[in-house]
Amino acid sequence: MDIGYARVSTMKQDLDRQIGALRREGIEDRYIYIDKKSGSTTNRPGLKKALEQAREGDVIVV
């Protein structure tokens, strides 16, 4: 299964293009995880959920 992950650095930035690209790759919305966090932080709940969802053989598309 493919799992999507999108991130922007600030709340003012838009995730629409990234999410659109993940959808075009066939990734269902329920498997797209997002974060709006600075690159300087390691606290990324969306990435954590994506990694928890992933199983052997899955692909995380960024």
CHARMM-style PDB file with segment names, atoms N, HN, CA, C and O in Angstrom:
ATOM      1  N   MET     1       0.848  -1.177   0.000  1.00  0.00      PROA
ATOM      2  CA  MET     1       0.000   0.000   0.000  1.00  0.00      PROA
ATOM      3  C   MET     1       0.891   1.237   0.000  1.00  0.00      PROA
ATOM      4  O   MET     1       1.968   1.248   0.597  1.00  0.00      PROA
ATOM      5  N   ASP     2       0.419   2.274  -0.682  1.00  0.00      PROA
ATOM      6  HN  ASP     2      -0.456   2.265  -1.167  1.00  0.00      PROA
ATOM      7  CA  ASP     2       1.110   3.559  -0.658  1.00  0.00      PROA
ATOM      8  C   ASP     2       0.484   4.446   0.403  1.00  0.00      PROA
ATOM      9  O   ASP     2      -0.738   4.503   0.540  1.00  0.00      PROA
ATOM     10  N   ILE     3       1.331   5.136   1.149  1.00  0.00      PROA
ATOM     11  HN  ILE     3       2.324   5.089   1.038  1.00  0.00      PROA
ATOM     12  CA  ILE     3       0.928   6.064   2.197  1.00  0.00      PROA
ATOM     13  C   ILE     3       1.515   7.419   1.835  1.00  0.00      PROA
ATOM     14  O   ILE     3       2.684   7.506   1.460  1.00  0.00      PROA
ATOM     15  N   GLY     4       0.728   8.465   1.942  1.00  0.00      PROA
ATOM     16  HN  GLY     4      -0.221   8.394   2.247  1.00  0.00      PROA
ATOM     17  CA  GLY     4       1.198   9.795   1.578  1.00  0.00      PROA
ATOM     18  C   GLY     4       1.548  10.633   2.789  1.00  0.00      PROA
ATOM     19  O   GLY     4       0.937  10.514   3.851  1.00  0.00      PROA
ATOM     20  N   TYR     5       2.559  11.496   2.605  1.00  0.00      PROA
ATOM     21  HN  TYR     5       3.055  11.593   1.743  1.00  0.00      PROA
ATOM     22  CA  TYR     5       2.938  12.435   3.659  1.00  0.00      PROA
ATOM     23  C   TYR     5       3.253  13.781   3.016  1.00  0.00      PROA
ATOM     24  O   TYR     5       4.041  13.861   2.074  1.00  0.00      PROA
ATOM     25  N   ALA     6       2.629  14.836   3.537  1.00  0.00      PROA
ATOM     26  HN  ALA     6       1.988  14.771   4.303  1.00  0.00      PROA
ATOM     27  CA  ALA     6       2.856  16.196   3.053  1.00  0.00      PROA
ATOM     28  C   ALA     6       3.164  17.090   4.244  1.00  0.00      PROA
ATOM     29  O   ALA     6       2.609  16.917   5.329  1.00  0.00      PROA
ATOM     30  N   ARG     7       4.067  18.060   4.023  1.00  0.00      PROA
ATOM     31  HN  ARG     7       4.518  18.201   3.142  1.00  0.00      PROA
ATOM     32  CA  ARG     7       4.436  18.969   5.112  1.00  0.00      PROA
ATOM     33  C   ARG     7       4.772  20.335   4.559  1.00  0.00      PROA
ATOM     34  O   ARG     7       5.399  20.468   3.508  1.00  0.00      PROA
ATOM     35  N   VAL     8       4.342  21.344   5.286  1.00  0.00      PROA
ATOM     36  HN  VAL     8       3.833  21.236   6.140  1.00  0.00      PROA
ATOM     37  CA  VAL     8       4.771  22.722   5.036  1.00  0.00      PROA
ATOM     38  C   VAL     8       5.348  23.270   6.332  1.00  0.00      PROA
ATOM     39  O   VAL     8       5.073  22.759   7.418  1.00  0.00      PROA
ATOM     40  N   SER     9       6.147  24.314   6.200  1.00  0.00      PROA
ATOM     41  HN  SER     9       6.370  24.729   5.319  1.00  0.00      PROA
ATOM     42  CA  SER     9       6.864  24.847   7.360  1.00  0.00      PROA
ATOM     43  C   SER     9       6.062  25.833   8.190  1.00  0.00      PROA
ATOM     44  O   SER     9       6.305  25.978   9.388  1.00  0.00      PROA
ATOM     45  N   THR    10       5.106  26.514   7.566  1.00  0.00      PROA
ATOM     46  HN  THR    10       4.908  26.396   6.593  1.00  0.00      PROA
ATOM     47  CA  THR    10       4.345  27.520   8.305  1.00  0.00      PROA
ATOM     48  C   THR    10       2.854  27.328   8.064  1.00  0.00      PROA
ATOM     49  O   THR    10       2.447  26.714   7.078  1.00  0.00      PROA
ATOM     50  N   MET    11       2.058  27.850   8.960  1.00  0.00      PROA
ATOM     51  HN  MET    11       2.388  28.348   9.761  1.00  0.00      PROA
ATOM     52  CA  MET    11       0.603  27.760   8.833  1.00  0.00      PROA
ATOM     53  C   MET    11       0.099  28.537   7.617  1.00  0.00      PROA
ATOM     54  O   MET    11      -0.987  28.251   7.112  1.00  0.00      PROA
ATOM     55  N   LYS    12       0.876  29.519   7.139  1.00  0.00      PROA
ATOM     56  HN  LYS    12       1.758  29.751   7.548  1.00  0.00      PROA
ATOM     57  CA  LYS    12       0.457  30.327   5.989  1.00  0.00      PROA
ATOM     58  C   LYS    12       0.650  29.593   4.670  1.00  0.00      PROA
ATOM     59  O   LYS    12       0.035  29.955   3.666  1.00  0.00      PROA
ATOM     60  N   GLN    13       1.488  28.576   4.657  1.00  0.00      PROA
ATOM     61  HN  GLN    13       1.988  28.282   5.472  1.00  0.00      PROA
ATOM     62  CA  GLN    13       1.733  27.837   3.420  1.00  0.00      PROA
ATOM     63  C   GLN    13       0.593  26.874   3.154  1.00  0.00      PROA
ATOM     64  O   GLN    13      -0.136  26.490   4.068  1.00  0.00      PROA
ATOM     65  N   ASP    14       0.444  26.484   1.891  1.00  0.00      PROA
ATOM     66  HN  ASP    14       1.037  26.796   1.149  1.00  0.00      PROA
ATOM     67  CA  ASP    14      -0.683  25.678   1.447  1.00  0.00      PROA
ATOM     68  C   ASP    14      -0.240  24.268   1.061  1.00  0.00      PROA
ATOM     69  O   ASP    14       0.767  24.086   0.376  1.00  0.00      PROA
ATOM     70  N   LEU    15      -0.995  23.289   1.505  1.00  0.00      PROA
ATOM     71  HN  LEU    15      -1.812  23.437   2.062  1.00  0.00      PROA
ATOM     72  CA  LEU    15      -0.705  21.880   1.212  1.00  0.00      PROA
ATOM     73  C   LEU    15      -1.416  21.368  -0.034  1.00  0.00      PROA
ATOM     74  O   LEU    15      -1.205  20.220  -0.425  1.00  0.00      PROA
ATOM     75  N   ASP    16      -2.248  22.181  -0.665  1.00  0.00      PROA
ATOM     76  HN  ASP    16      -2.420  23.114  -0.347  1.00  0.00      PROA
ATOM     77  CA  ASP    16      -3.100  21.707  -1.752  1.00  0.00      PROA
ATOM     78  C   ASP    16      -2.334  21.034  -2.893  1.00  0.00      PROA
ATOM     79  O   ASP    16      -2.757  19.982  -3.372  1.00  0.00      PROA
ATOM     80  N   ARG    17      -1.241  21.604  -3.332  1.00  0.00      PROA
ATOM     81  HN  ARG    17      -0.897  22.459  -2.943  1.00  0.00      PROA
ATOM     82  CA  ARG    17      -0.488  21.012  -4.447  1.00  0.00      PROA
ATOM     83  C   ARG    17       0.096  19.661  -4.063  1.00  0.00      PROA
ATOM     84  O   ARG    17       0.068  18.717  -4.852  1.00  0.00      PROA
ATOM     85  N   GLN    18       0.626  19.574  -2.848  1.00  0.00      PROA
ATOM     86  HN  GLN    18       0.649  20.341  -2.207  1.00  0.00      PROA
ATOM     87  CA  GLN    18       1.203  18.308  -2.410  1.00  0.00      PROA
ATOM     88  C   GLN    18       0.124  17.226  -2.283  1.00  0.00      PROA
ATOM     89  O   GLN    18       0.312  16.093  -2.726  1.00  0.00      PROA
ATOM     90  N   ILE    19      -0.991  17.589  -1.680  1.00  0.00      PROA
ATOM     91  HN  ILE    19      -1.144  18.509  -1.320  1.00  0.00      PROA
ATOM     92  CA  ILE    19      -2.086  16.626  -1.512  1.00  0.00      PROA
ATOM     93  C   ILE    19      -2.632  16.216  -2.878  1.00  0.00      PROA
ATOM     94  O   ILE    19      -2.932  15.042  -3.099  1.00  0.00      PROA
ATOM     95  N   GLY    20      -2.762  17.166  -3.785  1.00  0.00      PROA
ATOM     96  HN  GLY    20      -2.518  18.119  -3.606  1.00  0.00      PROA
ATOM     97  CA  GLY    20      -3.211  16.850  -5.145  1.00  0.00      PROA
ATOM     98  C   GLY    20      -2.285  15.866  -5.832  1.00  0.00      PROA
ATOM     99  O   GLY    20      -2.744  14.938  -6.498  1.00  0.00      PROA
ATOM    100  N   ALA    21      -0.987  16.061  -5.676  1.00  0.00      PROA
ATOM    101  HN  ALA    21      -0.614  16.815  -5.136  1.00  0.00      PROA
ATOM    102  CA  ALA    21      -0.012  15.143  -6.285  1.00  0.00      PROA
ATOM    103  C   ALA    21      -0.122  13.746  -5.683  1.00  0.00      PROA
ATOM    104  O   ALA    21      -0.010  12.751  -6.400  1.00  0.00      PROA
ATOM    105  N   LEU    22      -0.338  13.664  -4.375  1.00  0.00      PROA
ATOM    106  HN  LEU    22      -0.428  14.471  -3.792  1.00  0.00      PROA
ATOM    107  CA  LEU    22      -0.495  12.356  -3.723  1.00  0.00      PROA
ATOM    108  C   LEU    22      -1.767  11.667  -4.216  1.00  0.00      PROA
ATOM    109  O   LEU    22      -1.767  10.457  -4.441  1.00  0.00      PROA
ATOM    110  N   ARG    23      -2.834  12.417  -4.384  1.00  0.00      PROA
ATOM    111  HN  ARG    23      -2.834  13.400  -4.201  1.00  0.00      PROA
ATOM    112  CA  ARG    23      -4.083  11.847  -4.903  1.00  0.00      PROA
ATOM    113  C   ARG    23      -3.897  11.340  -6.325  1.00  0.00      PROA
ATOM    114  O   ARG    23      -4.401  10.272  -6.673  1.00  0.00      PROA
ATOM    115  N   ARG    24      -3.175  12.099  -7.154  1.00  0.00      PROA
ATOM    116  HN  ARG    24      -2.765  12.967  -6.871  1.00  0.00      PROA
ATOM    117  CA  ARG    24      -2.927  11.667  -8.534  1.00  0.00      PROA
ATOM    118  C   ARG    24      -2.114  10.379  -8.587  1.00  0.00      PROA
ATOM    119  O   ARG    24      -2.182   9.635  -9.566  1.00  0.00      PROA
ATOM    120  N   GLU    25      -1.353  10.119  -7.542  1.00  0.00      PROA
ATOM    121  HN  GLU    25      -1.297  10.723  -6.747  1.00  0.00      PROA
ATOM    122  CA  GLU    25      -0.601   8.866  -7.448  1.00  0.00      PROA
ATOM    123  C   GLU    25      -1.485   7.719  -6.970  1.00  0.00      PROA
ATOM    124  O   GLU    25      -1.031   6.581  -6.849  1.00  0.00      PROA
ATOM    125  N   GLY    26      -2.754   8.031  -6.698  1.00  0.00      PROA
ATOM    126  HN  GLY    26      -3.122   8.956  -6.796  1.00  0.00      PROA
ATOM    127  CA  GLY    26      -3.697   7.002  -6.309  1.00  0.00      PROA
ATOM    128  C   GLY    26      -3.806   6.771  -4.812  1.00  0.00      PROA
ATOM    129  O   GLY    26      -4.387   5.775  -4.381  1.00  0.00      PROA
ATOM    130  N   ILE    27      -3.262   7.667  -4.023  1.00  0.00      PROA
ATOM    131  HN  ILE    27      -2.790   8.476  -4.374  1.00  0.00      PROA
ATOM    132  CA  ILE    27      -3.310   7.511  -2.573  1.00  0.00      PROA
ATOM    133  C   ILE    27      -4.645   8.062  -2.062  1.00  0.00      PROA
ATOM    134  O   ILE    27      -5.012   9.203  -2.340  1.00  0.00      PROA
ATOM    135  N   GLU    28      -5.352   7.229  -1.317  1.00  0.00      PROA
ATOM    136  HN  GLU    28      -5.054   6.301  -1.091  1.00  0.00      PROA
ATOM    137  CA  GLU    28      -6.636   7.635  -0.752  1.00  0.00      PROA
ATOM    138  C   GLU    28      -6.420   8.658   0.360  1.00  0.00      PROA
ATOM    139  O   GLU    28      -5.411   8.626   1.064  1.00  0.00      PROA
ATOM    140  N   ASP    29      -7.391   9.570   0.505  1.00  0.00      PROA
ATOM    141  HN  ASP    29      -8.210   9.596  -0.067  1.00  0.00      PROA
ATOM    142  CA  ASP    29      -7.285  10.620   1.524  1.00  0.00      PROA
ATOM    143  C   ASP    29      -7.038  10.064   2.923  1.00  0.00      PROA
ATOM    144  O   ASP    29      -6.310  10.664   3.714  1.00  0.00      PROA
ATOM    145  N   ARG    30      -7.640   8.927   3.225  1.00  0.00      PROA
ATOM    146  HN  ARG    30      -8.232   8.440   2.582  1.00  0.00      PROA
ATOM    147  CA  ARG    30      -7.467   8.370   4.578  1.00  0.00      PROA
ATOM    148  C   ARG    30      -6.043   7.907   4.836  1.00  0.00      PROA
ATOM    149  O   ARG    30      -5.680   7.647   5.983  1.00  0.00      PROA
ATOM    150  N   TYR    31      -5.229   7.799   3.793  1.00  0.00      PROA
ATOM    151  HN  TYR    31      -5.524   8.011   2.861  1.00  0.00      PROA
ATOM    152  CA  TYR    31      -3.831   7.403   3.944  1.00  0.00      PROA
ATOM    153  C   TYR    31      -2.862   8.547   3.649  1.00  0.00      PROA
ATOM    154  O   TYR    31      -1.675   8.321   3.414  1.00  0.00      PROA
ATOM    155  N   ILE    32      -3.376   9.772   3.664  1.00  0.00      PROA
ATOM    156  HN  ILE    32      -4.340   9.956   3.856  1.00  0.00      PROA
ATOM    157  CA  ILE    32      -2.528  10.959   3.491  1.00  0.00      PROA
ATOM    158  C   ILE    32      -2.414  11.649   4.847  1.00  0.00      PROA
ATOM    159  O   ILE    32      -3.418  12.030   5.449  1.00  0.00      PROA
ATOM    160  N   TYR    33      -1.200  11.801   5.311  1.00  0.00      PROA
ATOM    161  HN  TYR    33      -0.384  11.492   4.823  1.00  0.00      PROA
ATOM    162  CA  TYR    33      -0.917  12.414   6.610  1.00  0.00      PROA
ATOM    163  C   TYR    33      -0.190  13.729   6.372  1.00  0.00      PROA
ATOM    164  O   TYR    33       0.641  13.838   5.471  1.00  0.00      PROA
ATOM    165  N   ILE    34      -0.515  14.728   7.193  1.00  0.00      PROA
ATOM    166  HN  ILE    34      -1.190  14.639   7.925  1.00  0.00      PROA
ATOM    167  CA  ILE    34       0.062  16.061   6.986  1.00  0.00      PROA
ATOM    168  C   ILE    34       0.606  16.644   8.285  1.00  0.00      PROA
ATOM    169  O   ILE    34       0.198  16.280   9.388  1.00  0.00      PROA
ATOM    170  N   ASP    35       1.545  17.561   8.100  1.00  0.00      PROA
ATOM    171  HN  ASP    35       1.877  17.856   7.204  1.00  0.00      PROA
ATOM    172  CA  ASP    35       2.059  18.365   9.197  1.00  0.00      PROA
ATOM    173  C   ASP    35       2.239  19.790   8.707  1.00  0.00      PROA
ATOM    174  O   ASP    35       2.623  20.029   7.562  1.00  0.00      PROA
ATOM    175  N   LYS    36       1.959  20.716   9.581  1.00  0.00      PROA
ATOM    176  HN  LYS    36       1.647  20.523  10.511  1.00  0.00      PROA
ATOM    177  CA  LYS    36       2.277  22.125   9.362  1.00  0.00      PROA
ATOM    178  C   LYS    36       3.198  22.515  10.498  1.00  0.00      PROA
ATOM    179  O   LYS    36       2.777  23.115  11.487  1.00  0.00      PROA
ATOM    180  N   LYS    37       4.452  22.165  10.339  1.00  0.00      PROA
ATOM    181  HN  LYS    37       4.793  21.678   9.535  1.00  0.00      PROA
ATOM    182  CA  LYS    37       5.462  22.362  11.393  1.00  0.00      PROA
ATOM    183  C   LYS    37       6.755  22.853  10.769  1.00  0.00      PROA
ATOM    184  O   LYS    37       7.059  22.543   9.617  1.00  0.00      PROA
ATOM    185  N   SER    38       7.498  23.606  11.523  1.00  0.00      PROA
ATOM    186  HN  SER    38       7.251  23.857  12.459  1.00  0.00      PROA
ATOM    187  CA  SER    38       8.813  24.061  11.100  1.00  0.00      PROA
ATOM    188  C   SER    38       9.749  22.869  10.930  1.00  0.00      PROA
ATOM    189  O   SER    38       9.627  21.862  11.627  1.00  0.00      PROA
ATOM    190  N   GLY    39      10.680  23.000   9.995  1.00  0.00      PROA
ATOM    191  HN  GLY    39      10.779  23.818   9.428  1.00  0.00      PROA
ATOM    192  CA  GLY    39      11.669  21.947   9.791  1.00  0.00      PROA
ATOM    193  C   GLY    39      12.604  21.783  10.972  1.00  0.00      PROA
ATOM    194  O   GLY    39      13.315  20.783  11.067  1.00  0.00      PROA
ATOM    195  N   SER    40      12.612  22.758  11.878  1.00  0.00      PROA
ATOM    196  HN  SER    40      12.034  23.571  11.801  1.00  0.00      PROA
ATOM    197  CA  SER    40      13.519  22.684  13.019  1.00  0.00      PROA
ATOM    198  C   SER    40      12.965  21.833  14.160  1.00  0.00      PROA
ATOM    199  O   SER    40      13.675  21.559  15.128  1.00  0.00      PROA
ATOM    200  N   THR    41      11.705  21.414  14.055  1.00  0.00      PROA
ATOM    201  HN  THR    41      11.129  21.637  13.269  1.00  0.00      PROA
ATOM    202  CA  THR    41      11.123  20.603  15.114  1.00  0.00      PROA
ATOM    203  C   THR    41      11.068  19.132  14.707  1.00  0.00      PROA
ATOM    204  O   THR    41      10.861  18.807  13.537  1.00  0.00      PROA
ATOM    205  N   THR    42      11.250  18.271  15.661  1.00  0.00      PROA
ATOM    206  HN  THR    42      11.418  18.534  16.611  1.00  0.00      PROA
ATOM    207  CA  THR    42      11.137  16.839  15.381  1.00  0.00      PROA
ATOM    208  C   THR    42       9.772  16.309  15.811  1.00  0.00      PROA
ATOM    209  O   THR    42       9.481  15.127  15.625  1.00  0.00      PROA
ATOM    210  N   ASN    43       8.931  17.174  16.384  1.00  0.00      PROA
ATOM    211  HN  ASN    43       9.167  18.133  16.535  1.00  0.00      PROA
ATOM    212  CA  ASN    43       7.585  16.791  16.792  1.00  0.00      PROA
ATOM    213  C   ASN    43       6.659  16.911  15.579  1.00  0.00      PROA
ATOM    214  O   ASN    43       6.115  17.982  15.313  1.00  0.00      PROA
ATOM    215  N   ARG    44       6.482  15.807  14.845  1.00  0.00      PROA
ATOM    216  HN  ARG    44       6.925  14.936  15.061  1.00  0.00      PROA
ATOM    217  CA  ARG    44       5.663  15.802  13.641  1.00  0.00      PROA
ATOM    218  C   ARG    44       4.622  14.689  13.756  1.00  0.00      PROA
ATOM    219  O   ARG    44       4.877  13.554  13.355  1.00  0.00      PROA
ATOM    220  N   PRO    45       3.451  15.014  14.304  1.00  0.00      PROA
ATOM    221  CA  PRO    45       2.421  13.996  14.530  1.00  0.00      PROA
ATOM    222  C   PRO    45       1.972  13.282  13.254  1.00  0.00      PROA
ATOM    223  O   PRO    45       1.713  12.079  13.273  1.00  0.00      PROA
ATOM    224  N   GLY    46       1.881  14.019  12.154  1.00  0.00      PROA
ATOM    225  HN  GLY    46       2.092  14.997  12.139  1.00  0.00      PROA
ATOM    226  CA  GLY    46       1.470  13.394  10.894  1.00  0.00      PROA
ATOM    227  C   GLY    46       2.468  12.355  10.424  1.00  0.00      PROA
ATOM    228  O   GLY    46       2.078  11.271   9.992  1.00  0.00      PROA
ATOM    229  N   LEU    47       3.747  12.673  10.503  1.00  0.00      PROA
ATOM    230  HN  LEU    47       4.063  13.554  10.854  1.00  0.00      PROA
ATOM    231  CA  LEU    47       4.782  11.716  10.121  1.00  0.00      PROA
ATOM    232  C   LEU    47       4.758  10.507  11.045  1.00  0.00      PROA
ATOM    233  O   LEU    47       4.918   9.372  10.596  1.00  0.00      PROA
ATOM    234  N   LYS    48       4.560  10.748  12.320  1.00  0.00      PROA
ATOM    235  HN  LYS    48       4.429  11.670  12.685  1.00  0.00      PROA
ATOM    236  CA  LYS    48       4.493   9.643  13.279  1.00  0.00      PROA
ATOM    237  C   LYS    48       3.345   8.698  12.931  1.00  0.00      PROA
ATOM    238  O   LYS    48       3.516   7.479  12.961  1.00  0.00      PROA
ATOM    239  N   LYS    49       2.170   9.252  12.598  1.00  0.00      PROA
ATOM    240  HN  LYS    49       2.031  10.242  12.573  1.00  0.00      PROA
ATOM    241  CA  LYS    49       1.024   8.423  12.232  1.00  0.00      PROA
ATOM    242  C   LYS    49       1.290   7.653  10.942  1.00  0.00      PROA
ATOM    243  O   LYS    49       0.922   6.484  10.829  1.00  0.00      PROA
ATOM    244  N   ALA    50       1.932   8.309   9.963  1.00  0.00      PROA
ATOM    245  HN  ALA    50       2.231   9.259  10.055  1.00  0.00      PROA
ATOM    246  CA  ALA    50       2.254   7.632   8.702  1.00  0.00      PROA
ATOM    247  C   ALA    50       3.179   6.450   8.956  1.00  0.00      PROA
ATOM    248  O   ALA    50       2.980   5.369   8.402  1.00  0.00      PROA
ATOM    249  N   LEU    51       4.187   6.655   9.790  1.00  0.00      PROA
ATOM    250  HN  LEU    51       4.349   7.533  10.240  1.00  0.00      PROA
ATOM    251  CA  LEU    51       5.131   5.576  10.090  1.00  0.00      PROA
ATOM    252  C   LEU    51       4.466   4.454  10.870  1.00  0.00      PROA
ATOM    253  O   LEU    51       4.801   3.285  10.680  1.00  0.00      PROA
ATOM    254  N   GLU    52       3.520   4.797  11.751  1.00  0.00      PROA
ATOM    255  HN  GLU    52       3.247   5.746  11.906  1.00  0.00      PROA
ATOM    256  CA  GLU    52       2.779   3.778  12.496  1.00  0.00      PROA
ATOM    257  C   GLU    52       1.874   2.966  11.576  1.00  0.00      PROA
ATOM    258  O   GLU    52       1.663   1.774  11.801  1.00  0.00      PROA
ATOM    259  N   GLN    53       1.344   3.607  10.544  1.00  0.00      PROA
ATOM    260  HN  GLN    53       1.516   4.575  10.361  1.00  0.00      PROA
ATOM    261  CA  GLN    53       0.458   2.932   9.579  1.00  0.00      PROA
ATOM    262  C   GLN    53       1.237   1.983   8.678  1.00  0.00      PROA
ATOM    263  O   GLN    53       0.711   0.951   8.260  1.00  0.00      PROA
ATOM    264  N   ALA    54       2.483   2.326   8.379  1.00  0.00      PROA
ATOM    265  HN  ALA    54       2.910   3.164   8.719  1.00  0.00      PROA
ATOM    266  CA  ALA    54       3.279   1.577   7.406  1.00  0.00      PROA
ATOM    267  C   ALA    54       3.602   0.160   7.898  1.00  0.00      PROA
ATOM    268  O   ALA    54       3.913  -0.065   9.068  1.00  0.00      PROA
ATOM    269  N   ARG    55       3.516  -0.769   6.966  1.00  0.00      PROA
ATOM    270  HN  ARG    55       3.263  -0.586   6.015  1.00  0.00      PROA
ATOM    271  CA  ARG    55       3.872  -2.162   7.207  1.00  0.00      PROA
ATOM    272  C   ARG    55       4.930  -2.566   6.188  1.00  0.00      PROA
ATOM    273  O   ARG    55       5.145  -1.866   5.199  1.00  0.00      PROA
ATOM    274  N   GLU    56       5.572  -3.664   6.424  1.00  0.00      PROA
ATOM    275  HN  GLU    56       5.397  -4.233   7.228  1.00  0.00      PROA
ATOM    276  CA  GLU    56       6.604  -4.150   5.513  1.00  0.00      PROA
ATOM    277  C   GLU    56       6.038  -4.223   4.096  1.00  0.00      PROA
ATOM    278  O   GLU    56       4.974  -4.798   3.870  1.00  0.00      PROA
ATOM    279  N   GLY    57       6.755  -3.640   3.158  1.00  0.00      PROA
ATOM    280  HN  GLY    57       7.620  -3.172   3.342  1.00  0.00      PROA
ATOM    281  CA  GLY    57       6.337  -3.629   1.761  1.00  0.00      PROA
ATOM    282  C   GLY    57       5.588  -2.378   1.356  1.00  0.00      PROA
ATOM    283  O   GLY    57       5.438  -2.128   0.160  1.00  0.00      PROA
ATOM    284  N   ASP    58       5.105  -1.569   2.312  1.00  0.00      PROA
ATOM    285  HN  ASP    58       5.227  -1.772   3.283  1.00  0.00      PROA
ATOM    286  CA  ASP    58       4.426  -0.318   2.005  1.00  0.00      PROA
ATOM    287  C   ASP    58       5.448   0.718   1.527  1.00  0.00      PROA
ATOM    288  O   ASP    58       6.648   0.600   1.778  1.00  0.00      PROA
ATOM    289  N   VAL    59       4.935   1.732   0.832  1.00  0.00      PROA
ATOM    290  HN  VAL    59       3.961   1.828   0.628  1.00  0.00      PROA
ATOM    291  CA  VAL    59       5.764   2.831   0.334  1.00  0.00      PROA
ATOM    292  C   VAL    59       5.191   4.132   0.876  1.00  0.00      PROA
ATOM    293  O   VAL    59       3.994   4.393   0.748  1.00  0.00      PROA
ATOM    294  N   ILE    60       6.045   4.945   1.480  1.00  0.00      PROA
ATOM    295  HN  ILE    60       7.017   4.733   1.584  1.00  0.00      PROA
ATOM    296  CA  ILE    60       5.631   6.284   1.923  1.00  0.00      PROA
ATOM    297  C   ILE    60       6.050   7.269   0.835  1.00  0.00      PROA
ATOM    298  O   ILE    60       7.234   7.426   0.539  1.00  0.00      PROA
ATOM    299  N   VAL    61       5.049   7.929   0.246  1.00  0.00      PROA
ATOM    300  HN  VAL    61       4.087   7.801   0.486  1.00  0.00      PROA
ATOM    301  CA  VAL    61       5.274   8.879  -0.832  1.00  0.00      PROA
ATOM    302  C   VAL    61       5.257  10.274  -0.235  1.00  0.00      PROA
ATOM    303  O   VAL    61       4.303  10.661   0.439  1.00  0.00      PROA
ATOM    304  N   VAL    62       6.318  11.025  -0.489  1.00  0.00      PROA
ATOM    305  HN  VAL    62       7.093  10.710  -1.037  1.00  0.00      PROA
ATOM    306  CA  VAL    62       6.450  12.375   0.050  1.00  0.00      PROA
ATOM    307  C   VAL    62       6.400  13.380  -1.067  1.00  0.00      PROA
ATOM    308  OT1 VAL    62       6.495  14.583  -0.821  1.00  0.00      PROA
TER     309      VAL     62
END
